Amino acid sequence: TAGKPKTPRRSNRRSRATANNPAPGSRVRLPRRTRNTPAWFGLARGQLEVQHRSRSIDVSKPYRKQFRVYPLSYFMNSNPSMEESDKIYLPQSAFEEVSLRHVNLPMTFEIRNPVNEKKTHSGVIEFTAEEYKAYLPKWMMDNLGFQIESIADITSVNLRKGKFVVLQAHKTAFTTLPDPKGALTNTLQRFTCLTQGDTITVRYGSSCYKLDVHETRPDPKITVVDTDV
């Protein structure tokens, strides 16, 4: 009728603003990728997810998550030589969240068994593991008392560079090798950090020798990258 006021159209400006700038803790609803979706869609989606997570987490605190652990041999693209290192596989989401914080490079992590409170420290091979899974060298799983699919607490840490290390061989046979120092140097080149109390394995030819990390300075856990220890 002539005198009846028109109902104002509801603006969608608010909904668009909410979708582009979601409140912390809210879920982001993203469209699914289809066969006809352009290739850049996946990258854009990933960037939006990272931006959303950055709003809902406290980047002033270290990254800390729980993962189910598996031996490196369970990972499809694992290099057998990495068994003689301290490096692990973590998911891509771990890299995205750690990158939001102030961390030293290379990235280092504390790995703790919540059952027996044993802990060690590690570097990372790649961030290509499945979500909620971490792949560890067998010696690390043994040291920490992990079984396959045990739960591990993994936390990002910044370690100081090592200045002094004392290693003690389990058997005197290691000290009688033609070049024990060379064998040890080759092994430590695969390590990112050392933790006091750990037991590492050094391979020489077809034989393996166990050495205890008896002492590290200036801290009980150190990084050995770009150091002369």
Stockholm file with secondary structure:
# STOCKHOLM 1.0

chainA/1-229         TAGKPKTPRRSNRRSRATANNPAPGSRVRLPRRTRNTPAWFGLARGQLEVQHRSRSIDVSKPYRKQFRVYPLSYFMNSNPSMEESDKIYLPQSAFEEVSLRHVNLPMTFEIRNPVNEKKTHSGVIEFTAEEYKAYLPKWMMDNLGFQIESIADITSVNLRKGKFVVLQAHKTAFTTLPDPKGALTNTLQRFTCLTQGDTITVRYGSSCYKLDVHETRPDPKITVVDTDV
#=GR chainA/1-229 SS CTTCCCCCCCCSHHHHHHHHSCCTTCCCCCCCCCTTSCTHHHHHHHHHHHHHHHHHSCTTSCCEEEEEEEEGGGSTTCCGGGGGSSEEEEEHHHHHHHTTSCCCSSCEEEEECTTTCCEEEEEEEEEEECTTEEEECHHHHHHHTCCTTCEEEEEEECCCBCCEEEEEESSGGGTTSSCHHHHHHHHHTTCSEEETTCEEEEEETTEEEEEEEEEEESSSEEECTTCCC
#=GC SS_cons         CTTCCCCCCCCSHHHHHHHHSCCTTCCCCCCCCCTTSCTHHHHHHHHHHHHHHHHHSCTTSCCEEEEEEEEGGGSTTCCGGGGGSSEEEEEHHHHHHHTTSCCCSSCEEEEECTTTCCEEEEEEEEEEECTTEEEECHHHHHHHTCCTTCEEEEEEECCCBCCEEEEEESSGGGTTSSCHHHHHHHHHTTCSEEETTCEEEEEETTEEEEEEEEEEESSSEEECTTCCC
//
